[in-house]
Amino acid sequence: MKSIKPISIALFLLLTLAVLGGLLHLSKKNNAHEGFFFNQYHIKYPTNTSFFQLQKDTVPIVSTIEKITTELKPLEVEQINLGVDSLLTHKPKPEEKEKNFSLDISKIDTTAIERIQYPTNNPLFLSTLKEKLQRNNCRIVHYGDSQLEGDRISGYIRNRLQKMYGGNGPGFIPIKQAYHQISAVIKHSDNWERHAIFDPTQKRLSHKKYGAFLSLSRFTPVFNDSINKDSLPIKTAHITIKQSTIAYKKFRSFSNIGLHYGNCKSPVLISVYEKDNLIQQDSLIPDGNYHKYVINTTKTHPDLKIELTGSISPDFYGITLDGMSGVQLDNVAMRGASGTIFTKSNAVNFGKMLNELNTEIVILQFGGNAVPYLKDSTEVKNYTNSLAAQINWLRRRKKNMSFLFIGPTDLASSTNGKMTTYPILPHLNNSLKNMCLNNNVAYWDMFHAMGGKNSISHWVTNKLVGGDYIHFTPKGTKYISELFFTSLYLDLKSDNP
C-alpha cells in the first residue's frame, strides 16, 4: 500500500480551508439567518463578517442592571429564626399598615425606572386602584407562568403591599404542590393527587371545575358516576399547616383560614386539630357546588392539622391563609402556560370562587412561553386577540375587577452561536402593550425594564438570570420585583388621579 506523504496531507488541509474560507464570502445574510438559500431550502453557514466578528452590535444595549440595580435595595427576608418554643409564644403584630411606610427613592434615578402604562380611555384607572388597595380588604390574584413558581415575584410584591396597606398571610397555597415554596409549610398524607387544567400531561376532567386557582387536589381517584359508592372503603387524609421560619414576617401570621372545595357528593367528615387537640369538626356540604370551609380561629396556630374522612374525595381547590384585613395576594403559578387557559374551565364554578374570594385586582404575567412558537405578525395578532378574549371572559366572572398585565422578559435564542433576543419578541411586547391599553388593562413592560433587546445576557452574567436564559435567580427575582414595585409605588404615592 502506497504511503501518503505529509506534504500531501498539508496541501489537502490548506485546499480544504481555502474552499471553506471562500464559502464565507459567498454566504449571505437574510434577516437573522446566514447561509445559502435555495427557494424554501436553507443551508446554514456563517458569513465572513460574523465568523471573524468584524461587525459590532449596531444597537447599544442600555441595561437596567447597569443603570439602577446598584442603587436599588431589594428587601431581604427578615431573618427571625423561630424555634418550636418561640412559635408557641410568638404573637404577631396587629394587622395594620406600618406607620409612615415609605420607600427610600432618594438615591434612585427614577427616570430610569420603567413605568406602568395606564389605559388612556380610563383616566380613573389609577385612582380606582388606589381606592381598592385602601379598602378594609383587598384581594389580588397574580396569575402567571413558571416565573412565579415558589411564590417568586408574587411574595415580594405581597410583602411590600402589606407593609403599605396592612394585611398578613401568604394567601393561596395548593394542597399538593408541584414546586417548592417557602411562604408557609404545607404537608399532606401520601394519598393526595393533583389535577391542573394547564398541565398538558394530564387528561382534563370532564366537569372542567378547577376553581379560580385552576388546579385541585383529591385524596381518592376520580370515580365513574356509575360506581357503587357503598362498595368503596372509607379513606382518611390529612393536611398540616405550619408557619414558615424563612418567609417574610408578614406571612407568618394568618388567622383567617379557608379550605376551598367543590364536587362533594358523598359524606366527608372534617376534623381540625391544634397539636393533638380537636378544635373543630363538621361535615362538608355534599351538594356538588363550590364552598369555602372556614376554620374559626382568632390567632395563628403554630401546628394545625386538618383531617378528612370519606369514601369519595371532593375536589379541593386549595387553602387560603389570610389576615383579617388589608391586602391578600394569591400566587397562581402555571408552568408552561401562555394565559389562554381560563376559558377552558367551568365559568360558573370559576365565577363563584372568584366572588367568594372577593377579588378586586387581577395581575396577569404571560407571554414568555409563546415567544418560541410565534413566527410572524399574524401569529402575534392571533395570540394577543386570544389574550384579550381571556381578559373579557374573566371580567364577566366578577364585575369591577382591575387588571394589570406584566409583559414577558427578554428571551434569547442561539443565532450563529450567539445568544440574541428572539426577533419576534419586541413586536410581541408592543402588541401586548397595545392590546392591554385598548382593553382597559394597565401594562408594565418587563422587557424594557430589564434593558430591552439583548439585555438578558447582562442579567445572566450578573447571576440575576440562570443559565437557561429564562428564569430569574433568587437574587434576580428580588431585583425585578423591586423594579415593578418601585414603579407602582411612584404612581400610588403621586398626587395625580
Salt bridges, closest charged atoms under 4 A:
ASP57 OD1 - LYS418 NZ 2.97
GLU66 OE2 - HIS458 ND1 3.24
GLU78 OE2 - LYS163 NZ 3.69
GLU98 OE2 - LYS163 NZ 2.89
GLU131 OE1 - ARG135 NH2 2.80
GLU149 OE2 - ARG335 NE 2.66
ASP151 OD2 - ARG158 NH1 2.74
GLU193 OE2 - HIS195 NE2 3.13
ASP199 OD2 - ARG194 NH1 3.93
ASP287 OD1 - HIS291 NE2 2.88
ASP303 OD2 - LYS275 NZ 3.92
ASP315 OD2 - HIS207 NE2 3.04
ASP315 OD1 - ARG218 NH1 2.70
ASP322 OD2 - ARG139 NH1 3.01
ASP330 OD2 - ARG139 NE 2.61
GLU360 OE2 - ARG135 NH1 2.65
ASP445 OD2 - LYS433 NZ 3.15
ASP445 OD2 - HIS448 ND1 2.67
ASP468 OD2 - HIS471 ND1 2.76
GLU482 OE2 - ARG160 NH2 2.93
ASP491 OD1 - ARG115 NH2 2.70
